[in-house]
Amino acid sequence: MKPAPFDYHAPRTLAEATGLLATLENAKVLAGGQSLVPMMNFRYVIADHLVDLAQVDGLRGISVANGAMRIGAMTRQRELELSAEIAQHCPLMRAALGHIGHRQTRNRGTIGGSLVHADPAAELPAVCAACDAVVEIASMRGAREVPFAEFAAGFMATAVEPDEVVTAIKLPLWPAGHGYGFQEFSRRRGDFALAGAAVLLDMGADAVVRRAAIALCGVATMPLRLREAEAQLVGRKLDAATIRSAAPAARALEPISDIHAGADYRRHLAEVLTQRALTDAAQRAGAAA
Amino acid sequence: MSTHAIKLSVNGKAYERAIEARITLADFLRHELGLTGTHVGCEHGVCGACTVLIDGQTVRACLTFAVQAQGSDITTVEGLSGPGGKLNVLQQAFQDHHGLQCGFCTPGMLMTLTELLRDNPDPSETQVRDALTGNLCRCTGYGGIVAAALAAARRLREA
């Protein structure tokens, strides 16, 4: 065995879970465990208590109502991958899921766990950034909703307080037939991305962009939106020249340098992947027609 | 440090044990139940040697605490062979196609492919390779393993 000793709690209700988090010292929430448990095995994380959300009622499932999709925080990545609702309403997420780890980790890993772990290279936070997701959070102090831009707070840091639990993620839907593209580069399949780009496009029949969202992962301490580049695209026809003119925005970033890739290489990847994701999105939105 | 009484089923047999919360499912299977077919490689979710099925879904047994498997139905490599230890179709295909050399990764490979062939009886070579990205082999290489998976799929479809 590798992890340091801890007490394990398996609450059945949200009230019980938040009650435990409000009273226990040095407690961590266990969702799918695919990031937390490796960190415990390395003893990067030494928790006195684990509060497992797997048995808590009402934290799983996907529903669509009033122009938004709501995904329970404990919904497994594999369930998202197989979901007809995701494929129909948020094909960007469906495209990103194929890049996340492996079948064995997606069988356990959850969307809420991925967001709270907040690895800067992770795919689901980038998708949530692109979608302007809203994160539902609960504690004994009450429930609150946090826009993703405020939820992501820095390197592996979020707005979630130690006594809080993420309960659901709400994604405002883009119009049917919108374009999307997800591109990433990693050394091996299933590895964390050196860089990745998530793109959403809404275009009129005249191929003029009405709305665009571009989010990058792996190039900063947290997912980044290229808001200036998005604004430049609006009102323009998305031809090859426009796509080329938008992508250099990715070059202005100050990516992290680490043993996996230098900042220059990440900047290059960010530009190329942004261009490819925009091209995919334009084609899917029917720009060619 | 809490201790928990757990009940679960492994390869169709019911077990009850009192365990420490921090025992991983991999260590539980090996040390508590003596089922050493599940191998432990990296212990941080990268190598796939410890892959087992929980309620029919592959998981990394090193990234799951045994206490989380309370009430579940687990299949390990020991559960694959038939009566008298007769190799099943997939296991036999590994032998026929040089799908193993040292054998350390083999239990994980078999469990991953068991799930794949159940869900997709006619996988392409690309799909087999994609399914195997979460399992590392450092000696035979993947050629024989992929050939074994495709041959087993064919035989199972004909059966």
Interface residues (C-beta under 8 A of the other chain):
Chain A: M1 K2 P3 A4 P5 F6 D7 Y8 A10 L30 G33 Q34 V37 P38 N41 F42 L50 D52 A54 R78 G101 H102 R103 Q104 T105 N107 R108 R188 R189 G190
Chain B: M1 S2 H4 E20 A21 R22 I23 T24 D27 E43 H44 G45 G48 T51 Q57 T58 V59 R60 C62 L63 T64 F65 V67 Q68 Q70 T112 E115 L116 D130 A131 T133 G134
